[in-house]
Amino acid sequence: MRPARREGPILRSRPRPVRLDRQPPGSARQSPSDDMLGLQRTAGNRAVSDLLGGRPVVQRHEGSEPEIAAAHVVSSAEETDLPAVADAPALVTEQDELLTERKPLAARVKAAARNAPDVAAADRVKQIDDRLVEIKQQLALRLKGDEAVTLEHNGYTGGTAAWFADVKTITFLGRPATVHKLLAERLAKVEKALKDLPVPPDGWVSETHSTLRKPGQSLHSFGLAIDLNPLTNPFLVQPTGQPIYEPTAWSGSIRDAIEHAALLVLARRADDEAFFTRPDVKDKDARVEASYDKIAEASDALKSYFTLTDADRRAELDTLVHAVKDKDPKHRSAEDWIKLIKADRQTVGSLAAPDRKNWSHPEHGFLNLDKRLVKAMTDSAGAGLTWLGDDTVSPGRDIMHFDMRGVGPITKIWNSVKGGRGGDTYLGGG
Ligand SMILES: [Zn+2]
């Protein structure tokens, strides 16, 4: 799910931003140093927007067993600073109020002339920032404490130390994965189910799995979720309503590109069948297959759509445009479509960048998991995991994500910080 952002120095081993907008041969390309400059600017802006709570951040946590315990088990020293569950809403409210107060003050500081700085405003901004850092630390500690509450509420009485002692790094399909032993047992069933099948040319998985995350980040925080090939199986979520994981405008732009592709390539309008609806099939295993087929078809359509601007596909484009003319509410010409494809390619390419959706090669579509792997992961008679490409918490698809929500033991996650904003439990994806 998410954006698959890893911790560590911001610029270390970060892939280059995705550039989908092709340049004609011989034209000037952006130099690598321009790319780096762009990343540095983004990184600086991000530090600010994270502090101001600008957008959700999904962080990975990788670590040895002592690191895992330190991240998830409230120590006796931390116990004294741990805010009570009942205090979380007041902290969230205070944080919101300080952020509201900060905005005009920061603007005043910025607007003041160099020789006449607004000292009062600057001092207050500094005070606010210090308090925001404190609140952030307290809420982070509360989230950590909530993991013990979650385990208890789901009937696990062993405590966090025992739970996280059962989180280990195993090898799954040739790659390391840090998961709870309950998930490890199910992943072993997947390997068994695949063992006699021919391996796809690039292997069953080609990227490193996501690993355990910090508290407050869905079943990933408990070692009960795994993302497979996260860079090439992005989450495509929630284009309307309350944003989850990313601004709705991002999800909306991706949805629009997929719908344009479905219209032109498959002659299917959103009101024939919207991409963001789940196949209406009762049996879970059959529905997983139907979801897979639907996503695969849309992914292939997007891939094909992005190359319809190529000169050698012009005849094909003309045929498709002619075929959908009556279905297309805008009755677009081939030239109109070329403009739209280029615009979609640019929009999707910029949203796919590592500091945004972290989706590699959108020009190859959004699904590269083998269908047999997805079936083995979800098989009711086998591993029985839930795939968020199929079973979704909202109108969206987190294609990389598999978890144990359907089989337990954790079916609800306690989150007193989110509770302060009006909801106390959620499972999430990401
Ligand atoms: Zn996930």
Residues whose N, C-alpha, C, O or C-beta is under 5 A from the ligand:
A	BS01	ZN	M1 I226 D227 H401 G429 G430
